[in-house]
Amino acid sequence: MQSIKVCQHIGQDGLLHLEIPTEVKNGDVEVVVVYQPMHQAKKRQWSPEFLSAFGSWKGELVRAPQEEQPERVPFE
């Protein structure tokens, strides 16, 4: 069994036309098609349970002092 992912455009007629090259010639295959509109595929949906697991920062955010960096060798 092989999986092939393709992105296609569906026209005004509402018909999806697929041309999928295969290694099979003169034989029978079983084809399963699962489609999902692109705008839903890219939209990320977070559940309230997922977001509540992280909580929020309380207090002040303070950056620790940074050490002096050694001088770098210049490019030639």
C-alpha positions in Angstrom: 0.0 0.0 0.0 1.3 3.5 -0.8 0.1 6.9 0.3 0.2 9.9 -2.0 -0.7 13.4 -0.9 -1.7 15.9 -3.6 -3.2 19.4 -3.4 -5.8 20.1 -6.1 -8.3 22.9 -7.0 -12.0 22.1 -7.3 -13.7 24.2 -9.9 -17.2 25.7 -10.0 -18.7 22.3 -11.0 -17.7 20.9 -7.6 -15.9 18.0 -9.2 -12.4 16.9 -8.1 -10.3 15.5 -10.9 -7.3 13.3 -9.9 -4.5 12.0 -12.1 -2.2 9.9 -10.0 0.7 8.1 -11.6 1.2 4.6 -10.4 3.6 1.7 -11.0 0.7 -0.6 -11.7 -0.2 -1.2 -15.3 -3.1 -3.3 -16.5 -4.2 -4.3 -13.0 -6.8 -3.6 -10.3 -6.2 -1.3 -7.3 -8.4 -0.1 -4.4 -8.4 3.7 -4.0 -9.4 5.5 -0.8 -9.9 9.3 -1.0 -10.0 11.5 2.1 -10.3 15.2 1.4 -10.2 18.2 3.6 -10.6 21.9 2.6 -7.3 23.8 2.8 -8.5 26.6 5.0 -9.4 24.0 7.7 -6.3 22.0 7.3 -4.1 25.0 8.1 -6.3 26.5 10.9 -4.9 25.5 14.3 -7.5 25.0 17.0 -6.4 24.8 20.6 -8.6 23.2 23.2 -9.2 25.1 26.5 -7.8 22.2 28.4 -4.5 22.5 26.5 -4.1 26.2 27.1 -5.1 26.0 30.8 -2.3 23.5 31.5 0.4 26.2 31.1 -0.9 28.9 33.4 0.7 32.3 33.3 3.8 34.1 34.5 3.5 35.8 37.8 6.1 38.3 39.1 8.7 40.4 37.2 10.7 39.2 34.3 14.4 39.9 35.0 17.3 39.2 32.7 20.5 37.9 34.3 23.7 39.9 33.7 25.5 38.9 30.5 29.2 38.0 30.4 31.7 39.8 28.2 32.1 38.1 24.9 35.5 37.4 23.5 36.5 39.4 20.4 35.9 37.4 17.2 38.3 36.9 14.3 37.2 39.2 11.5 36.4 37.7 8.1 38.9 38.3 5.3 
